[in-house]
Amino acid sequence: MTLSHVRIIGSGLIGTSIGLGLALKGVGVTMVDSDLRAQALASDLVKSPTSAPVDLTIFATPLGAVHSLLDSEFATNPESAFIDIGSVKSKVKVEVSTSAIPSTRFLPTHPMAGREMGGAESARADLFQGRAWIIDSQGVDQEVTGRAALLIEILGAHLVDLDSGEHDKAVALISHLPQLVSSLLAKQLIGGEASWLELAGAGLRDTTRIAASDAKLWREIIAANRDSLEPLLKSLHADLGSLINSLSDENAVATLIEEGQAGRARIPGKHGGKAREYTYLPIVIEDKPGQLAALFDECANASVNIEDLSIEHSPGQFTGLITLALSDSDAKKLTDHLKSHGWSVHSPRQ
């Protein structure tokens, strides 16, 4: 099975990222959007025209727009397979059941990838690399599922087959609730003194990063998945009330922090694997061109795998601190290698 021509309805972040990833692999792509400016930008970025028949149509629009497009897209390309990429699956299954598209020809899907910045201008061809891409194959033709599976493989994601109802409960916990918590936290900053906010460090920026997300997009997602979200918000509300009532009890506060640690420890590592404990290796470099590239070359020469990195550098400072996250064995190997080549390496931490 091959993909010759994929028609993508919606030229935002996800749709354009899919188009970019497919174009890199030589798949023909047509970008469509009701906003002609967005369509023109996405088409110019993707640049993968084809005259082949459409074998896969992707609805990459906001949730509320899918229903109005189902019949017209089926009439345009009745031999195509159809999928969506929305964040809530139960709603779209109901809408398809009342449309012209046979339910056997429509596969509900959801790539677990995104950015807080939207639009075609934020699209990346590697957005889906190593990420889960959920499908609900129940009652769907194998040919349709096969085309979607090929799409997922081309884009570097890994397929997870999950019932739509279970999907909606899962994303309420791991995606929709964090969005609301981040937004609630960021809202508290509105009344804060500007001079206080200038003191903010990485902790505040990390916990409020997704508060910059698109309000129009999220209002639809939250409304569509409110049944799964409500019990989670009630549980959060109860925990918040308990915390308010026990702020003077150091043991109760410590218990909350420990329970938070236990919950966070359950988050798997990358690619859905078991969470890994990394060793963090601090390296001081000079503030001059080429130093970071040279460090990466040394990592390649030492045959070590960098899992993550952070850079700290103050304006006017002649040095910078690079902290690399590696496995313990790779950290030891890289430490020996860098020291033997004159790099300023400091004691690692767990």
C-alpha positions in Angstrom: 0.0 0.0 0.0 1.2 3.5 -0.8 -0.1 7.1 -0.4 0.0 9.1 -3.6 -2.2 12.0 -2.8 -3.4 13.3 0.6 -5.9 16.1 0.8 -5.7 18.1 4.1 -8.6 20.2 5.1 -7.3 22.8 7.5 -4.0 24.7 7.2 -3.2 25.3 10.8 -0.4 23.9 12.9 -1.3 20.2 12.7 -2.6 20.1 9.1 0.5 22.0 7.7 2.9 19.9 9.8 1.3 16.8 8.3 1.7 18.3 4.9 5.4 19.1 5.5 6.2 15.7 6.8 4.5 14.0 3.8 6.1 16.3 1.2 9.5 15.3 2.6 8.7 11.7 1.8 7.5 12.5 -1.7 3.8 12.2 -1.1 1.5 14.5 -3.1 -0.4 17.0 -0.9 -3.2 19.4 -1.4 -3.8 22.0 1.3 -7.3 23.4 1.7 -8.6 26.0 4.1 -11.6 28.4 4.3 -9.1 31.1 5.1 -7.4 31.7 1.7 -4.4 33.4 3.3 -3.7 30.4 5.5 -4.2 28.1 2.5 -1.8 30.0 0.4 0.9 30.0 3.1 0.5 26.3 3.8 0.5 25.4 0.1 3.7 27.5 -0.4 5.4 25.8 2.5 4.4 22.3 1.5 4.9 22.5 -2.3 4.0 19.0 -3.1 1.4 19.1 -6.0 0.1 16.0 -7.7 -2.6 15.0 -10.2 -3.2 11.5 -8.6 -6.6 10.6 -7.2 -7.0 11.4 -3.5 -6.5 8.3 -1.5 -6.7 9.9 2.0 -8.6 13.0 3.2 -7.7 14.5 6.5 -10.0 16.8 8.5 -7.5 19.0 10.3 -10.0 21.8 11.2 -11.3 22.9 14.6 -13.8 20.4 16.1 -16.8 22.6 15.3 -16.1 22.8 11.6 -15.9 19.1 10.8 -19.6 18.4 10.7 -20.3 20.9 7.9 -17.5 19.5 5.7 -18.3 15.7 5.8 -20.9 15.5 3.1 -19.1 17.9 0.6 -15.7 16.1 1.0 -17.3 12.7 0.4 -19.1 14.0 -2.7 -15.8 15.4 -4.0 -13.7 12.2 -3.4 -16.0 9.3 -2.7 -13.2 6.7 -3.2 -11.0 8.3 -0.5 -10.4 7.1 3.0 -11.3 9.8 5.6 -9.7 10.6 9.0 -9.8 13.4 11.5 -7.2 14.6 14.0 -9.4 16.2 16.7 -8.8 16.1 20.4 -12.2 14.6 21.2 -13.3 11.4 19.4 -16.8 10.5 20.7 -18.3 13.7 19.2 -17.0 13.2 15.7 -18.1 9.6 15.6 -21.7 10.7 16.2 -21.4 13.4 13.5 -20.1 10.9 10.9 -22.9 8.5 11.7 -25.4 11.1 10.4 -23.3 12.1 7.4 -23.0 10.8 3.9 -19.6 9.2 4.7 -20.0 5.5 5.6 -18.7 4.9 9.1 -16.6 2.1 7.7 -14.7 4.7 5.6 -14.0 7.1 8.4 -11.3 6.5 11.0 -11.2 8.8 14.1 -7.6 9.6 15.0 -5.7 12.0 17.3 -1.9 12.7 17.1 -0.6 13.5 20.6 1.5 16.4 19.4 1.2 20.1 19.2 2.7 23.4 20.2 1.3 26.4 22.2 1.8 28.4 19.0 -0.7 27.8 16.2 -1.0 28.4 12.5 0.9 27.3 9.4 3.8 29.5 10.4 4.5 27.3 13.4 4.3 24.0 11.5 7.2 21.5 11.7 7.8 18.4 9.6 9.1 16.6 12.6 6.2 17.5 14.9 5.0 13.9 15.2 8.4 12.1 15.5 8.3 9.6 18.4 4.8 10.7 19.4 1.7 8.5 20.0 -1.0 8.8 17.3 -4.3 7.3 18.6 -6.9 5.7 16.3 -10.2 4.0 17.0 -10.3 1.2 14.4 -13.5 -0.5 15.7 -15.9 -1.0 12.7 -13.6 0.6 10.2 -12.4 -1.0 6.9 -8.9 -2.5 7.0 -8.0 -0.5 3.9 -8.8 2.8 5.6 -6.9 1.7 8.7 -4.0 0.7 6.6 -3.8 4.0 4.8 -3.9 5.8 8.2 -1.2 3.5 9.6 1.0 4.2 6.6 0.5 8.0 7.2 1.5 7.6 10.9 4.6 5.5 9.9 5.7 8.1 7.3 5.4 10.9 9.9 7.5 9.0 12.5 4.7 8.5 15.1 3.6 5.3 16.7 0.1 4.0 16.4 -2.1 3.3 19.4 -5.5 1.7 18.9 -7.9 2.9 21.6 -11.7 3.1 22.0 -13.0 6.6 21.5 -14.7 6.8 25.0 -11.5 5.7 26.7 -9.5 8.2 24.6 -11.7 11.1 25.7 -11.2 10.2 29.4 -7.4 9.8 28.9 -6.9 13.1 27.2 -9.0 14.8 29.8 -6.5 13.8 32.4 -3.2 14.2 30.5 -4.0 17.1 28.2 -7.2 19.1 28.9 -6.9 19.3 32.6 -3.2 20.5 32.4 -4.3 23.2 30.0 -7.0 24.5 32.4 -4.6 24.4 35.4 -2.0 26.3 33.5 -4.5 28.9 32.4 -5.9 29.2 35.9 -2.4 29.7 37.3 -1.4 32.3 34.6 -4.6 34.2 35.3 -3.5 34.9 38.8 -0.5 36.8 37.4 -2.8 39.5 35.9 -2.9 41.4 39.2 0.7 40.9 40.1 3.2 43.7 40.3 5.3 44.0 37.2 8.4 44.2 39.3 7.5 40.9 40.9 7.1 39.2 37.5 10.6 40.3 36.5 11.9 38.0 39.2 10.2 34.9 37.6 12.4 31.9 36.9 12.0 28.7 34.9 9.4 27.2 37.3 6.8 29.8 36.5 7.6 29.8 32.8 7.4 25.9 32.6 4.1 25.7 34.5 2.4 28.5 32.4 3.9 27.7 29.0 0.7 26.2 27.6 -1.4 29.0 29.0 -0.4 30.8 25.7 -2.5 28.4 23.7 -5.3 29.4 21.3 -8.5 30.3 23.3 -10.8 29.7 20.3 -9.4 26.2 19.8 -9.6 25.3 23.5 -13.1 26.5 24.1 -14.3 23.9 21.6 -12.2 21.1 23.0 -13.2 21.8 26.7 -16.9 22.0 25.8 -16.8 18.8 23.7 -15.1 16.8 26.5 -16.8 18.4 29.5 -18.3 15.1 30.7 -14.8 13.6 31.1 -13.3 16.8 32.6 -16.0 17.5 35.2 -15.0 14.7 37.7 -11.3 15.6 37.3 -12.0 19.3 38.1 -14.1 18.3 41.1 -11.3 16.2 42.4 -8.9 19.1 41.9 -11.3 21.4 43.6 -11.5 19.1 46.6 -7.7 18.9 46.8 -7.4 22.6 46.6 -9.9 23.1 49.4 -8.0 20.6 51.6 -4.8 22.5 51.0 -6.4 25.8 51.9 -7.6 24.4 55.1 -4.2 22.8 56.0 -1.7 25.5 55.0 -0.5 25.8 58.6 0.0 22.0 58.8 3.5 21.3 57.6 3.0 17.5 57.5 -0.2 17.9 55.3 1.7 20.2 52.9 4.6 17.7 52.7 2.2 14.9 52.0 0.7 16.9 49.1 4.2 17.5 47.6 5.1 13.8 48.0 1.8 12.7 46.4 2.6 15.1 43.5 6.1 13.5 43.2 4.5 10.1 43.1 2.1 11.2 40.4 4.8 12.8 38.3 6.9 9.6 38.6 4.2 7.7 36.8 4.7 9.7 33.6 6.5 7.4 31.1 9.8 8.4 29.4 10.0 9.4 25.7 8.4 7.1 23.1 6.0 5.9 25.8 8.7 3.8 27.5 9.5 3.5 31.1 10.5 6.8 32.7 14.3 7.1 32.9 16.5 8.7 35.5 19.1 10.9 33.8 22.4 12.2 34.9 22.9 15.9 34.4 26.4 16.9 33.3 27.3 20.7 33.7 29.8 22.0 31.2 31.2 25.6 31.2 31.9 27.0 27.8 33.3 30.3 26.5 31.0 32.8 25.1 32.3 32.8 21.5 31.0 31.5 18.2 31.2 27.8 17.5 31.5 26.6 21.0 28.1 24.8 21.2 28.7 23.2 17.8 32.1 22.0 18.9 30.6 20.5 22.0 28.0 18.6 20.0 30.9 17.3 17.8 32.6 16.0 20.9 29.5 14.2 22.0 29.3 12.6 18.6 32.9 11.6 18.7 32.3 10.0 22.2 29.3 8.2 20.8 26.9 9.3 23.5 23.2 10.1 23.2 22.0 13.5 24.6 18.5 13.2 25.9 18.0 16.9 26.8 19.9 20.1 27.4 19.6 23.5 29.0 21.6 26.7 28.5 22.2 29.4 31.1 23.9 32.6 30.1 23.7 36.1 31.6 24.2 39.1 29.3 27.8 40.4 29.5 29.0 37.1 31.0 32.1 35.6 29.3 31.1 32.1 30.0 27.9 30.0 29.7 26.7 26.8 31.4 25.5 23.9 29.3 23.8 21.1 31.2 23.4 17.9 29.3 21.0 15.1 30.3 22.4 11.6 29.6 22.3 8.1 30.9 24.7 7.5 33.8 27.0 5.4 31.6 27.1 8.0 28.8 27.7 10.8 31.4 30.8 9.0 32.7 32.0 8.3 29.2 31.5 11.9 28.1 33.1 13.3 31.2 36.3 11.4 30.6 36.3 12.3 26.9 35.7 16.0 27.4 38.3 16.3 30.2 40.9 14.6 28.1 40.2 17.3 25.4 40.5 20.3 27.7 36.8 21.0 28.3 35.6 22.5 31.7 33.4 19.6 33.0 32.0 19.7 36.5 30.6 17.0 38.8 27.4 15.4 37.5 24.2 15.3 39.5 21.3 12.8 39.4 
